[in-house]
Amino acid sequence: MAKLKRDLTMEEQLARGPVDMPFLMLVVLLTGFGVVMVFSASYATAFYDSSDAVQNNPTYYFVRQLIFAAAGLAIMYVTSKINYQTFRWMSVFVLGISIILLVFVIPFGFGRETVGAQRWIRIPIAGSFQPSEIAKLGVILYFAARLSKRNTEKHKRLSPRSQWSGLFALLDRIGLLELIPYGVLLVIIAGLMMLEPHMSGTILIMAAAAAVLFAAGIKLYWFVGGGAALAGLLVLMMSGYQSTRIEIWKDPWAYPQEGGYQIIQSLYAIGSGGLLGLGLGKSRQKFLYLPEPENDFIFAIVCEELGYIGAVVVLILFALLIIRGYWIAIHARDRFGALVVVGITTLLAVQVFLNIAVVTNLLPTTGISLPFFSYGGTALMIQLLEMGIVLGVSRQIPAPKQG
């Protein structure tokens, strides 16, 4: 006797809709492209590494990245099947956990001896990760969950007899009162990250938060004032190693050994690629000239091996993914889904821009990885989880009305 199937709820039916195929294919294509480039860029580094972990295995980074990519794609698929409304109540916990981890990274983190900043935490099985990666997603989800109710919540008002009623009404009218909780959270997170210090991560979180706030309808003048205040704060809080990076950025050839070496080799790699490149796997700079080419500077290897044409193809793929992300946000079923997708897509766009700007010396070195390309298992899985959330939102896009 066949088992009776229970009727699906409306929410379950919505969550089982088709995903946005253009977005999915772009994510899969970029992930696969990135894994191939990790193999090519890391081959020489791993081959000459005789440490206990690598043991001169040229496929060491490639195999690990391939495993994490496969796991990340599985996580993306599972996440896309979850009704994204679930992330409303989860947002508080994600944000809270990220703040706790940012606190823990100060006494228990590592990295200061190598890059001058303490921003990683080790996990016995998964390896190391940056709590800032979780903080980015936590801020986006929490802000989207709160701001999605912005037009339905009643404004608190003081009694007309109160001596503060006039000032309270003024602050409410210009929109300052509703910004205070978001501002306090951002100050706490930025403060913890600047203690590491992690300026690039702070910039990314601020950009994602600003995108969600802007899409929610916060008045434009607050972004002008907030941007000016943030720029001033970053200048005041700039530590010694960051000041040195600015000097190196202005003239890397004046510091060929101290700090300009990496960017000089990156520019050599980009220039050597020419129009069509040297060919996949034929980079010269990855043979211990460009430090850690599989990480933040992997785009330089793309330019060297695939040339201007290959670099443009990568940029076009990212541009199409970002455009499609905003298309999903515009067509999302509700305000919460739209704000979440705007935050994730903006985070991706800013990260891609900053990484390529650093590799080409348009901006000072900031330590920002290239999404889907730079080596790093936990970062890749979190990025694919975020893509799964976007795909989950795309499942519930209302079908076009039949005319």
C-alpha positions as CSV (number, residue, x, y, z in Angstrom):
1,M,0.0,0.0,0.0
2,A,1.5,3.3,-1.0
3,K,2.3,5.7,1.7
4,L,0.2,8.9,1.8
5,K,2.2,12.0,1.2
6,R,1.4,15.0,3.3
7,D,0.5,18.2,1.5
8,L,3.4,20.7,1.3
9,T,2.9,24.0,3.0
10,M,3.1,27.2,0.9
11,E,6.6,27.9,2.3
12,E,7.8,24.5,1.4
13,Q,6.4,24.8,-2.1
14,L,8.1,28.1,-2.6
15,A,11.5,26.8,-1.4
16,R,11.3,24.0,-4.0
17,G,11.1,26.2,-7.0
18,P,13.8,26.2,-9.7
19,V,17.1,28.0,-9.0
20,D,18.4,30.8,-11.2
21,M,20.4,28.8,-13.7
22,P,22.6,31.6,-15.1
23,F,23.7,32.5,-11.5
24,L,24.4,28.8,-10.7
25,M,26.4,28.2,-13.9
26,L,28.5,31.3,-13.3
27,V,29.3,30.2,-9.8
28,V,30.2,26.7,-10.9
29,L,32.3,28.0,-13.8
30,L,34.3,30.4,-11.6
31,T,34.8,27.8,-8.9
32,G,36.1,25.3,-11.4
33,F,38.3,27.9,-13.1
34,G,39.6,28.9,-9.7
35,V,40.6,25.3,-8.8
36,V,42.5,24.9,-12.0
37,M,44.4,28.2,-11.4
38,V,45.2,27.1,-7.9
39,F,46.8,24.0,-9.3
40,S,48.8,26.0,-11.8
41,A,49.8,28.8,-9.5
42,S,50.8,26.5,-6.5
43,Y,52.6,23.8,-8.4
44,A,56.1,25.2,-8.0
45,T,55.5,26.4,-4.4
46,A,54.4,23.0,-3.3
47,F,57.1,21.2,-5.2
48,Y,59.9,23.2,-3.4
49,D,58.2,23.0,0.0
50,S,59.8,20.2,2.1
51,S,57.8,20.9,5.2
52,D,56.1,18.0,7.0
53,A,52.7,19.0,5.7
54,V,53.6,19.4,2.0
55,Q,56.6,17.1,1.6
56,N,57.4,18.4,-1.9
57,N,54.0,17.2,-3.2
58,P,53.2,19.5,-6.2
59,T,49.5,18.6,-6.0
60,Y,49.2,19.4,-2.3
61,Y,47.3,22.8,-2.6
62,F,45.3,21.6,-5.6
63,V,43.9,18.4,-3.9
64,R,42.9,20.3,-0.8
65,Q,41.3,23.1,-2.8
66,L,39.5,20.6,-4.9
67,I,38.1,18.8,-1.8
68,F,37.0,22.1,-0.3
69,A,35.4,23.2,-3.6
70,A,33.4,19.9,-3.8
71,A,32.3,20.3,-0.2
72,G,31.5,24.0,-0.8
73,L,29.3,23.2,-3.8
74,A,27.5,20.5,-1.8
75,I,26.9,23.1,1.0
76,M,25.7,25.6,-1.6
77,Y,23.2,23.1,-3.0
78,V,21.9,22.2,0.5
79,T,21.7,25.8,1.5
80,S,19.8,26.7,-1.7
81,K,17.1,24.1,-0.6
82,I,16.6,25.8,2.7
83,N,13.8,28.3,2.9
84,Y,15.8,31.6,3.2
85,Q,13.3,32.9,5.7
86,T,15.1,30.6,8.2
87,F,18.0,33.0,8.1
88,R,15.9,35.7,9.7
89,W,16.0,34.1,13.2
90,M,19.5,32.6,12.6
91,S,20.9,36.1,11.9
92,V,21.2,36.9,15.6
93,F,23.1,33.8,16.3
94,V,25.5,34.1,13.3
95,L,26.3,37.7,14.3
96,G,26.7,36.8,18.0
97,I,29.0,33.9,17.2
98,S,31.1,36.0,14.8
99,I,31.6,38.7,17.5
100,I,32.7,36.0,20.1
101,L,35.2,34.6,17.6
102,L,36.5,38.1,16.9
103,V,37.1,38.4,20.6
104,F,38.8,35.1,20.8
105,V,41.2,35.8,17.9
106,I,42.9,38.5,19.9
107,P,44.4,36.1,22.5
108,F,44.2,32.9,20.6
109,G,44.8,33.9,17.0
110,F,48.0,33.8,14.9
111,G,49.6,35.5,11.9
112,R,51.4,38.4,13.5
113,E,54.8,36.9,12.9
114,T,54.1,36.4,9.2
115,V,51.9,39.2,8.0
116,G,52.0,41.6,10.9
117,A,48.4,40.9,11.8
118,Q,46.7,38.4,14.1
119,R,43.6,37.4,12.3
120,W,43.4,33.6,12.0
121,I,42.1,30.9,14.3
122,R,43.1,27.2,13.9
123,I,40.5,24.4,13.8
124,P,42.1,20.9,14.3
125,I,40.4,19.3,11.3
126,A,39.4,22.2,8.9
127,G,42.6,24.1,9.3
128,S,42.7,27.9,9.9
129,F,40.1,30.6,9.1
130,Q,39.4,34.2,9.6
131,P,36.5,35.0,11.9
132,S,35.9,38.1,9.8
133,E,34.5,35.8,7.1
134,I,31.7,34.8,9.4
135,A,31.3,38.4,10.6
136,K,30.6,39.6,7.0
137,L,27.7,37.2,6.6
138,G,26.5,37.8,10.1
139,V,26.3,41.6,9.5
140,I,24.5,41.1,6.2
141,L,21.9,38.7,7.6
142,Y,21.2,40.7,10.8
143,F,20.9,44.1,9.0
144,A,18.7,42.6,6.4
145,A,16.4,40.9,9.0
146,R,16.0,44.1,11.0
147,L,15.7,46.5,8.0
148,S,13.2,44.4,6.2
149,K,10.7,45.4,8.9
150,R,11.6,49.0,8.7
151,N,8.4,50.2,7.0
152,T,6.1,48.2,9.3
153,E,7.5,49.1,12.7
154,K,6.0,51.9,14.7
155,H,8.3,54.7,15.7
156,K,8.7,55.2,19.4
157,R,7.6,58.6,20.6
158,L,8.1,60.5,23.9
159,S,5.3,62.2,25.7
160,P,4.8,65.8,24.5
161,R,5.2,66.9,28.1
162,S,8.8,65.6,28.2
163,Q,11.6,68.2,27.9
164,W,13.3,65.9,25.4
165,S,10.4,65.4,23.1
166,G,11.4,68.1,20.6
167,L,15.0,66.8,20.3
168,F,13.7,63.2,20.1
169,A,11.3,64.1,17.3
170,L,14.1,66.0,15.4
171,L,16.5,63.0,15.7
172,D,13.7,60.7,14.6
173,R,12.8,62.9,11.6
174,I,16.4,63.0,10.3
175,G,16.8,59.2,10.8
176,L,19.5,59.2,13.4
177,L,17.6,57.2,16.0
178,E,17.1,54.1,13.8
179,L,20.8,54.2,12.8
180,I,22.1,54.0,16.4
181,P,21.8,50.2,16.9
182,Y,23.5,49.5,13.5
183,G,26.2,52.1,14.2
184,V,27.0,50.6,17.6
185,L,27.3,47.1,16.1
186,L,29.6,48.3,13.4
187,V,31.8,50.2,15.9
188,I,32.1,47.0,18.0
189,I,33.0,44.8,15.1
190,A,35.3,47.4,13.5
191,G,37.0,48.0,16.8
192,L,37.7,44.3,17.3
193,M,39.0,43.9,13.8
194,M,41.3,46.9,14.0
195,L,42.9,45.4,17.1
196,E,44.1,42.5,14.9
197,P,44.6,44.7,12.8
198,H,42.5,43.8,9.8
199,M,41.7,47.0,7.8
200,S,40.7,45.2,4.6
201,G,38.2,43.1,6.4
202,T,36.8,46.2,8.1
203,I,36.4,47.9,4.8
204,L,34.5,44.9,3.3
205,I,32.1,44.7,6.3
206,M,31.4,48.4,6.2
207,A,30.8,48.2,2.4
208,A,28.3,45.3,2.8
209,A,26.6,47.0,5.7
210,A,26.3,50.3,3.8
211,A,24.8,48.4,0.8
212,V,22.1,46.9,2.9
213,L,21.3,50.2,4.6
214,F,21.2,52.0,1.3
215,A,18.9,49.4,-0.3
216,A,16.7,49.7,2.7
217,G,16.1,53.4,2.1
218,I,18.4,55.1,4.6
219,K,18.9,58.7,3.6
220,L,21.9,59.4,1.4
221,Y,23.5,62.1,3.5
222,W,24.2,59.6,6.2
223,F,26.4,57.7,3.8
224,V,28.4,60.8,2.9
225,G,28.9,61.7,6.6
226,G,29.6,58.1,7.6
227,G,32.1,57.6,4.7
228,A,34.0,60.7,5.7
229,A,34.0,59.7,9.4
230,L,35.2,56.2,8.5
231,A,38.0,57.5,6.3
232,G,39.2,59.8,9.1
233,L,39.0,57.0,11.6
234,L,41.0,54.6,9.5
235,V,43.7,57.2,9.0
236,L,43.9,57.9,12.8
237,M,44.0,54.1,13.6
238,M,46.5,53.3,10.9
239,S,49.3,51.3,12.5
240,G,53.0,51.2,11.5
241,Y,52.9,48.3,9.0
242,Q,49.9,49.9,7.2
243,S,51.7,53.2,6.9
244,T,54.7,51.4,5.4
245,R,52.4,49.7,2.9
246,I,51.2,53.1,1.6
247,E,54.8,54.3,1.1
248,I,55.5,51.0,-0.8
249,W,52.4,51.5,-2.9
250,K,53.5,55.0,-3.9
251,D,56.9,53.7,-5.2
252,P,57.4,49.9,-4.8
253,W,60.8,50.1,-6.6
254,A,62.1,52.2,-3.8
255,Y,61.6,49.2,-1.5
256,P,62.7,46.3,-3.8
257,Q,63.6,44.0,-0.9
258,E,61.8,45.3,2.2
259,G,58.1,45.4,1.1
260,G,57.9,46.2,-2.6
261,Y,59.2,42.9,-3.8
262,Q,55.8,41.2,-4.1
263,I,54.0,43.9,-6.0
264,I,57.0,44.3,-8.3
265,Q,56.9,40.6,-9.2
266,S,53.2,40.9,-9.6
267,L,53.6,43.7,-12.2
268,Y,56.3,41.7,-13.9
269,A,53.9,38.7,-14.2
270,I,51.1,40.8,-15.6
271,G,53.3,42.5,-18.1
272,S,54.9,39.2,-19.2
273,G,51.5,37.8,-20.1
274,G,50.9,40.1,-23.1
275,L,47.8,39.6,-25.1
276,L,47.5,35.9,-25.1
277,G,49.7,34.8,-22.2
278,L,52.5,32.3,-21.9
279,G,50.1,29.4,-21.7
280,L,48.3,27.6,-18.9
281,G,50.9,26.2,-16.4
282,K,53.8,28.1,-18.1
283,S,54.1,31.0,-15.6
284,R,57.7,32.0,-14.7
285,Q,56.9,34.2,-11.7
286,K,55.4,31.3,-9.8
287,F,58.8,29.6,-9.5
288,L,59.6,31.3,-6.2
289,Y,59.7,34.8,-7.6
290,L,56.2,35.9,-6.7
291,P,55.6,35.0,-3.0
292,E,52.5,32.7,-2.4
293,P,51.1,33.1,-5.9
294,E,48.2,30.8,-5.1
295,N,46.7,33.3,-2.6
296,D,46.0,37.0,-2.9
297,F,48.1,37.4,-6.0
298,I,46.7,34.6,-8.1
299,F,45.2,37.0,-10.6
300,A,48.7,38.0,-11.6
301,I,49.3,34.4,-12.5
302,V,46.1,34.4,-14.5
303,C,47.4,37.4,-16.4
304,E,50.8,35.9,-17.0
305,E,49.5,32.5,-18.2
306,L,46.3,33.5,-20.0
307,G,47.2,37.0,-21.0
308,Y,45.0,40.1,-21.4
309,I,42.3,38.0,-23.1
310,G,42.1,35.5,-20.2
311,A,42.1,38.2,-17.6
312,V,39.2,40.0,-19.4
313,V,37.3,36.7,-19.5
314,V,37.7,36.3,-15.7
315,L,36.5,39.9,-15.2
316,I,33.5,39.4,-17.5
317,L,32.5,36.3,-15.6
318,F,32.6,38.2,-12.3
319,A,30.7,41.1,-13.8
320,L,28.0,38.8,-15.1
321,L,27.7,37.1,-11.7
322,I,27.4,40.4,-9.9
323,I,24.9,41.8,-12.4
324,R,22.8,38.6,-12.1
325,G,23.0,38.8,-8.3
326,Y,21.5,42.3,-8.4
327,W,18.8,41.0,-10.9
328,I,17.8,38.4,-8.3
329,A,17.7,41.1,-5.6
330,I,15.4,43.2,-7.7
331,H,13.0,40.3,-8.4
332,A,13.1,38.8,-4.9
333,R,9.8,37.8,-3.4
334,D,10.2,40.0,-0.3
335,R,12.3,42.8,1.2
336,F,14.4,40.5,3.4
337,G,15.5,38.4,0.4
338,A,16.3,41.4,-1.6
339,L,18.4,43.0,1.1
340,V,20.3,39.8,1.8
341,V,21.2,39.4,-1.9
342,V,22.2,43.0,-2.2
343,G,24.6,42.6,0.7
344,I,26.2,39.4,-0.5
345,T,26.5,40.6,-4.1
346,T,28.0,43.9,-3.0
347,L,30.4,42.1,-0.7
348,L,31.5,40.0,-3.7
349,A,31.8,43.0,-6.0
350,V,33.9,45.0,-3.6
351,Q,36.2,42.1,-2.8
352,V,36.9,41.4,-6.5
353,F,37.6,45.0,-7.2
354,L,39.9,45.5,-4.2
355,N,41.9,42.3,-4.9
356,I,42.5,43.2,-8.6
357,A,43.2,46.8,-7.6
358,V,45.9,45.6,-5.2
359,V,47.4,43.1,-7.7
360,T,47.7,45.8,-10.3
361,N,49.0,48.4,-7.7
362,L,46.0,50.6,-8.1
363,L,45.6,50.4,-4.3
364,P,48.0,49.5,-1.4
365,T,48.4,45.9,-0.5
366,T,45.5,45.0,1.8
367,G,45.5,41.2,2.1
368,I,42.1,40.6,0.3
369,S,41.7,37.3,-1.5
370,L,40.1,36.8,-4.9
371,P,36.7,35.0,-4.5
372,F,36.6,31.4,-5.9
373,F,40.3,31.7,-7.0
374,S,42.6,32.3,-4.0
375,Y,43.7,29.2,-2.1
376,G,41.8,28.8,1.2
377,G,39.3,26.1,2.0
378,T,37.1,27.7,4.7
379,A,36.9,31.0,2.9
380,L,35.8,29.2,-0.3
381,M,33.1,27.2,1.5
382,I,31.7,30.3,3.2
383,Q,31.6,32.1,-0.2
384,L,29.8,29.1,-1.7
385,L,27.4,29.1,1.3
386,E,26.6,32.7,0.5
387,M,26.0,31.8,-3.1
388,G,23.6,29.1,-1.8
389,I,21.6,31.7,0.1
390,V,21.3,33.8,-3.1
391,L,20.2,30.7,-5.0
392,G,17.6,30.0,-2.2
393,V,16.2,33.5,-2.7
394,S,16.1,32.9,-6.5
395,R,13.9,29.8,-5.9
396,Q,11.1,31.9,-4.6
397,I,11.1,34.6,-7.3
398,P,7.5,34.9,-8.4
399,A,6.7,33.5,-11.8
400,P,5.9,36.1,-14.4
401,K,2.2,36.7,-14.9
402,Q,0.7,35.3,-18.1
403,G,-0.7,38.0,-20.2
